[in-house]
Amino acid sequence: MSAFLDLLLPGQLSTVSSLLLVLFSFVTSAITAAVGLGGGVSLIAVMATLMPASALVPVHGVVQFGSNAGRALVQFRHIDKLIVLWFAIGAAFGAALGGAIAMELPEAVLKTGIGLFVLWVVWGKAPKLGKVRKRAMAAAGFASTFLSMFFGAAGPIGGAVLATLGLPRHGFVANQAATALIMHVFKIIAFGLLGFAFAPWAGLIVLMIASGFLGTLAGSHLLGRMDEKTFRIGFRWVMTALALNLLWQAGRSWFGT
């Protein structure tokens, strides 16, 4: 069994770290299934404490691609093709510009950015954008994909714009999944063209996608029964602890300790 895991899992990580990532893929997918948000941000925060910075965002993008593909497929009939089209146009430009910069970022900068971004997501307030046309999704596609090249999970940006379009509940969930899926597709393409080697991480990616699917099923049955207010408070403080840990690691790199 140990020899099989050594062949399947990436050599850059210990077996324990790899299995923890598979476990957290399950947990964070369950979070998304239970409350509709937080999974991507939670996963990138955990991954940043266990993985080398150079592989963090590309691997996270593929795992999230698998997660969002399932949700988009299930809700396909509720997807607005015009929203998706405008988002895709902006996302293409965001990936092209952001990818060229992200590959050059030092680890300390990346961890600082992710830590601050996580704190903003859990403690900040989404901007009030008012009534906007669907063409505004092009700007959301550019901004979210550009930023996700650095921070991995910028879905709240697209979600903030979607929330202003007056979509019904199923429409919001479906289009959020579809736009996030597009964002990760362009990220994967951009990092591939920039020379990132996905092959050594393929085994871990497959395991994380599979465990994430199981987490989605479990979350809809188990975590959905939790008191929402209690869960959100706990989620916020756990995410804060993860973000502060990232900033502490980044601080040690900045000051050479």
RARA-V6129 format. One record per residue. SS is DSSP state (a for helix, b for strand, c for the rest). PSI is psi as a letter, one per 40 degrees, with the letter a starting at -180 (* if undefined). OMEGA is omega in degrees with one decimal (none if undefined). Layout:
SS/PSI/OMEGA ; SS/PSI/OMEGA
This chain:
c/d/179.8 ; a/d/179.4 ; a/d/179.4 ; a/d/179.2 ; a/d/178.5 ; a/d/178.6 ; a/d/-173.8 ; a/d/-172.4 ; c/i/-177.4 ; c/i/-179.7 ; c/e/-178.7 ; c/e/-178.2 ; c/i/171.5 ; c/i/178.6 ; a/d/179.8 ; a/d/179.6 ; a/d/179.9 ; a/d/-179.0 ; a/d/175.0 ; a/d/177.8 ; a/d/177.1 ; a/d/178.9 ; a/d/-177.9 ; a/d/173.0 ; a/d/175.5 ; a/d/-175.4 ; a/d/-176.8 ; a/d/174.4 ; a/d/175.9 ; a/d/177.2 ; a/d/-179.6 ; a/d/-179.9 ; a/d/-175.6 ; a/d/-173.7 ; a/e/174.4 ; c/e/-179.8 ; c/i/170.9 ; c/e/-175.3 ; a/d/-178.4 ; a/d/179.6 ; a/d/178.6 ; a/d/-175.9 ; a/d/-179.2 ; a/d/179.0 ; a/d/178.5 ; a/d/-179.1 ; a/d/-177.6 ; a/d/178.6 ; a/e/-174.0 ; a/d/-172.2 ; c/i/171.8 ; c/i/-174.8 ; a/d/-176.2 ; a/d/-178.5 ; a/e/-170.4 ; a/c/-174.4 ; a/d/177.9 ; a/d/-179.4 ; a/d/177.2 ; a/d/-179.6 ; a/d/-179.9 ; a/d/179.2 ; a/d/179.2 ; a/d/173.2 ; a/d/179.5 ; a/d/-179.0 ; a/d/-177.6 ; a/d/178.8 ; a/d/179.3 ; a/d/-179.4 ; a/d/179.8 ; a/d/-179.9 ; a/d/-179.4 ; a/d/-177.0 ; c/f/-169.8 ; a/d/-175.0 ; a/e/-179.7 ; a/e/-177.7 ; c/h/176.2 ; c/h/-174.6 ; a/d/179.7 ; a/d/176.2 ; a/d/-178.4 ; a/d/-179.4 ; a/d/-178.9 ; a/d/178.1 ; a/d/-178.0 ; a/d/179.4 ; a/d/178.5 ; a/d/-177.9 ; a/d/-179.7 ; a/d/179.1 ; a/d/179.6 ; a/d/179.5 ; a/d/-178.4 ; a/d/-178.8 ; a/d/-176.9 ; a/d/-177.7 ; a/d/-178.6 ; a/d/-179.1 ; a/d/-172.8 ; a/d/-176.9 ; c/e/-176.9 ; c/e/-175.1 ; c/h/173.6 ; c/i/-177.3 ; a/d/-178.4 ; a/d/179.5 ; a/d/-178.7 ; a/d/-178.8 ; a/d/176.3 ; a/d/-179.6 ; a/d/-179.3 ; a/d/179.2 ; a/d/179.0 ; a/d/179.8 ; a/d/178.8 ; a/d/178.0 ; a/d/179.0 ; a/d/-178.5 ; a/d/-174.0 ; a/d/-177.6 ; a/e/-178.1 ; c/i/-179.2 ; c/h/-179.7 ; c/i/-179.2 ; c/i/175.9 ; c/h/-173.5 ; c/e/-179.5 ; c/a/-179.9 ; c/h/-179.9 ; c/i/177.3 ; c/i/-178.8 ; c/d/178.2 ; c/d/177.2 ; a/e/178.1 ; a/d/175.4 ; a/d/177.0 ; a/d/178.0 ; a/d/178.8 ; a/d/178.9 ; a/d/-174.7 ; a/d/-175.9 ; a/d/-179.6 ; a/d/177.6 ; a/d/-177.9 ; a/d/-178.8 ; a/e/175.0 ; a/d/178.6 ; a/d/-168.7 ; a/e/174.4 ; c/d/-175.2 ; c/g/178.8 ; c/f/-179.7 ; a/d/179.7 ; a/d/178.3 ; a/d/176.7 ; a/d/179.4 ; a/d/179.1 ; a/d/178.5 ; a/d/178.3 ; a/d/-177.5 ; c/e/-179.3 ; c/e/-173.7 ; c/e/177.5 ; c/f/-179.3 ; c/i/172.0 ; c/i/-173.7 ; a/d/-179.2 ; a/d/178.7 ; a/d/179.3 ; a/d/-179.3 ; a/d/-177.6 ; a/d/-177.0 ; a/d/174.3 ; a/d/178.0 ; a/d/-177.4 ; a/d/-179.6 ; a/d/176.3 ; a/d/177.7 ; a/d/179.0 ; a/d/179.7 ; a/d/-178.2 ; a/d/175.8 ; a/d/-179.7 ; a/d/176.5 ; a/d/-179.4 ; a/d/178.8 ; a/d/-177.6 ; a/d/-179.2 ; a/d/176.2 ; a/d/179.0 ; a/d/-179.8 ; c/e/172.0 ; c/e/178.4 ; c/h/-179.1 ; c/h/-179.6 ; c/d/-171.8 ; a/d/-178.7 ; a/e/-177.1 ; a/e/-171.8 ; a/d/-179.0 ; a/d/178.8 ; a/d/-179.8 ; a/d/180.0 ; a/d/179.9 ; a/d/-179.7 ; a/d/177.5 ; a/d/-180.0 ; a/d/-179.9 ; a/d/176.4 ; a/d/177.2 ; a/d/177.1 ; a/d/177.3 ; a/d/177.2 ; a/d/178.6 ; a/d/-178.8 ; a/d/-177.9 ; a/d/-179.0 ; a/d/-178.2 ; a/d/-172.9 ; c/d/-174.7 ; a/d/179.1 ; a/e/179.7 ; a/e/-179.7 ; c/i/172.9 ; c/h/-171.9 ; a/d/-178.5 ; a/d/178.6 ; a/d/-179.4 ; a/d/-177.1 ; a/d/177.2 ; a/d/178.7 ; a/d/178.7 ; a/d/-177.9 ; a/d/-177.4 ; a/d/175.5 ; a/d/179.2 ; a/d/178.0 ; a/d/178.7 ; a/d/178.0 ; a/d/-179.0 ; a/d/179.4 ; a/d/176.5 ; a/d/177.2 ; a/d/179.8 ; a/d/176.5 ; a/d/177.3 ; a/d/179.5 ; a/d/179.0 ; a/d/178.4 ; a/d/178.3 ; a/d/-178.3 ; a/d/-174.3 ; a/e/174.1 ; c/f/-180.0 ; c/*/none
